[in-house]
Each structure stands twice: as structure tokens, then as C-alpha cells.
Amino acid sequence: MKTFLLTIFLLVSPKILFAQPPGMPQAPSQAPIDGGIAVLSIAGAGYALKKLKSKK
């Protein structure tokens, strides 16, 4: 009896856990890509150059 209940639970639980909510989801709000990525890129390049020069 325990095996039967465990089998039923394992067959039904993914359907419950992965169920989609009713209706279509709304479009996500888009985040603008601004100068932050450029600043981080320049800082990373500067750090890499510093590390390369310190190895020599």
C-alpha cells in the first residue's frame, strides 16, 4: 500500500509543482543599458593591464 501511494504521489507531484498560472504573462519591463557596462568594461581592462604589467 505504501508503494502504491508513493507511486501515485511521484506521478502527480510534477504536474502540481510545474503548473502554469492561468492567463498569459505580461511582457517584462525592459531595463535600459546605459554607461554602466562601459565603465565596468574600462575598469576591467585597466585592472587586467595592471596585472599584466606587475607580472613583468
N, C-alpha and C positions, 0 to 999 in steps of 0.2 A: 504494500500500500504506500509506503514511504517513497519507493522508487517511482511509482505512478504519479504521485503528487509532485515530486521533484521534476520529473519529465515534463509534466504539464506546465509547471512554473517556468522552466527554462525555455519552453516553446512560446509562451505568451509574453514573457517579460521584455524581449527586444521590441515587440510591437508597441508596448506601452512606453518604453523608455525613448524610442526614436520616433514617436508620433509627432506629426507636424501640427501646429496650431491651425485653426480654421481660417480661411481667407488668405489673400495674397499679402506678403510682407511689403512694407513701404520701402521706397528707394532710400538708401543710406545718404546721410548728408555728407557732401564731399568736403574734404579738408584741403585748403589751398597749400600748394607747395611754394614757399617763399624763400627768402635768402638764408634760412637756417641750414639748409642742406649744403649750400655753397660755403658757408662759414665752417661747418664741420669738415667738409672736404679739404679746405685750405688748412685748417688746423691739423688734420690727419697727415697731409702731405708735409707740413712743416715738422711734425713730430718724426715722421719717417726719415726725412733728411737729417735731422739732428742725430737720430740713432745711427744712420749710415756713417756720418762724419765722426761720431765718437768711436766707432769700431776701427777706424784707420789710425 
